[in-house]
């Protein structure tokens, strides 16, 4: 059985590891329904930006921590095409996306030339878990274990069950360190 996944990102969504894409999907569910990755570079996990309503962008590094956008308003100068949340879900499931299918979806119009319009999106629910987690990490990074970022998803899960950032980090430290 062969797999298209490689150690380094080769520019296709399917070549990114499923675990990495699950964390990207978690950020997309919180902040926006589209994503762009930095074009192939030297790492296994490229930096990326999640694009939300009003084309608002949030940048993340390969470990899913917040990044500042550059002067042009992006995380990098060379970016991949914009991928939808459904394309990321398909890549996690191992389905290959085709350019013709995405192009066909982009050209949805009726035969008489009228353009269909989507209904306005419902107001986004603000999820502050990731913001609180990162703020706590920034404030206490000197006291935290160096590799605690590998438990980021678990910390988020604990915070979504009602624990504060301090309690969630404390629980992870008590369990793994």
C-alpha positions in Angstrom: 0.0 0.0 0.0 1.5 3.3 -1.0 0.7 6.7 0.3 1.1 10.2 -1.2 2.2 11.6 2.2 5.9 12.5 2.4 8.1 13.9 5.1 8.1 17.4 3.5 5.2 19.3 2.0 5.3 19.1 -1.7 2.6 21.7 -2.4 -0.4 19.4 -2.5 -2.9 19.3 0.3 -2.8 15.5 0.3 0.9 15.3 1.1 0.4 16.9 4.5 0.1 14.5 7.5 -3.4 13.8 8.7 -2.5 14.7 12.3 -1.2 18.1 11.2 -4.3 18.7 9.1 -6.6 17.8 12.0 -5.0 20.6 14.0 -5.3 23.0 11.0 -9.0 21.9 10.8 -9.4 22.8 14.5 -8.1 26.3 13.8 -10.4 26.6 10.8 -13.4 25.6 12.7 -12.6 28.3 15.3 -11.5 31.2 13.0 -12.4 30.8 9.4 -13.5 28.4 6.6 -10.5 28.8 4.2 -6.8 28.3 4.5 -3.6 29.0 2.6 -0.2 27.4 3.2 3.2 28.8 2.6 4.6 27.3 -0.6 6.8 24.3 -0.2 9.8 25.0 2.0 12.2 23.2 4.2 9.8 21.9 6.9 7.3 19.1 7.3 4.7 21.4 8.5 4.3 24.7 6.6 3.1 27.9 8.2 -0.4 28.8 7.2 -3.1 31.4 7.4 -6.8 30.8 8.2 -9.1 33.2 6.4 -12.3 34.1 8.0 -15.3 36.4 7.3 -14.4 39.7 5.7 -11.1 38.1 4.5 -9.6 38.5 8.0 -6.5 36.4 8.3 -4.8 34.7 11.2 -1.3 33.3 10.8 -0.1 30.1 12.5 3.3 28.4 12.5 4.0 24.7 11.9 3.2 24.1 15.6 -0.1 25.9 15.3 0.9 28.9 17.4 -0.1 32.4 16.3 2.2 34.3 13.9 2.3 38.0 12.9 1.3 38.8 9.3 3.9 40.5 7.1 3.6 44.0 5.5 1.5 42.6 2.7 -1.1 41.2 5.2 -0.1 37.5 4.7 2.1 35.0 6.6 4.4 34.6 3.6 5.2 36.0 0.2 4.5 32.8 -1.7 1.2 31.0 -0.8 -0.7 28.0 -2.0 -4.2 28.3 -3.5 -7.0 28.9 -1.0 -8.4 25.6 0.3 -11.9 25.3 1.7 -12.7 23.5 5.0 -14.3 20.7 2.9 -11.0 20.2 1.0 -9.1 19.9 4.2 -11.6 17.3 5.6 -11.3 15.4 2.3 -7.5 15.4 2.6 -7.7 14.1 6.2 -10.0 11.3 5.0 -7.5 10.4 2.3 -9.5 11.6 -0.7 -7.7 13.4 -3.5 -9.0 16.7 -4.6 -9.0 17.4 -8.3 -8.5 20.8 -9.8 -11.3 20.3 -12.2 -13.8 19.6 -9.4 -12.8 22.7 -7.6 -13.0 24.8 -10.8 -16.4 23.3 -11.5 -17.6 24.3 -8.1 -16.3 27.9 -8.6 -18.4 28.3 -11.8 -21.8 27.6 -10.4 -24.3 29.6 -12.4 -27.6 28.8 -14.1 -27.9 28.3 -17.9 -29.5 31.7 -18.4 -26.4 33.5 -17.1 -27.8 34.4 -13.7 -25.4 34.1 -10.8 -26.5 32.3 -7.6 -25.8 34.1 -4.4 -25.2 32.5 -1.1 -27.2 33.6 1.9 -25.2 35.8 4.3 -23.3 33.7 6.8 -24.6 33.6 10.4 -22.7 35.6 12.9 -19.5 33.7 13.9 -19.3 32.5 17.5 -16.2 33.8 19.0 -14.1 31.0 20.4 -11.5 32.4 22.8 -10.0 29.1 23.9 -7.1 29.3 21.4 -6.5 33.0 22.3 -6.5 32.3 26.0 -4.3 29.3 25.6 -1.7 31.2 23.6 -1.8 34.2 25.9 -1.1 31.9 28.9 1.7 30.2 27.0 3.3 33.5 26.0 3.1 34.8 29.6 4.6 31.6 31.1 6.8 30.1 28.4 9.9 30.3 30.6 8.3 28.1 33.3 6.6 25.6 30.9 8.3 22.5 29.6 10.0 23.1 26.2 7.9 20.5 24.3 4.5 21.2 25.8 3.2 22.4 22.5 2.8 18.8 21.4 -0.1 18.6 23.8 -1.8 21.8 22.4 -4.9 19.9 21.2 -5.3 18.2 24.5 -5.0 21.5 26.4 -7.6 23.1 24.1 -9.9 20.1 24.8 -9.5 20.6 28.5 -10.2 24.3 28.2 -13.4 23.6 26.2 -14.6 21.4 29.1 -14.5 24.4 31.4 -11.0 24.5 32.8 -9.0 27.7 32.8 -5.7 27.9 30.8 -3.8 27.7 34.0 -5.7 24.5 35.1 -5.4 22.9 31.7 -1.6 23.5 31.5 -1.3 22.3 35.1 -3.2 19.1 34.3 -1.0 18.3 31.3 2.2 19.0 33.3 0.9 16.7 36.1 0.0 14.0 33.6 3.1 13.9 31.3 5.9 15.6 33.3 
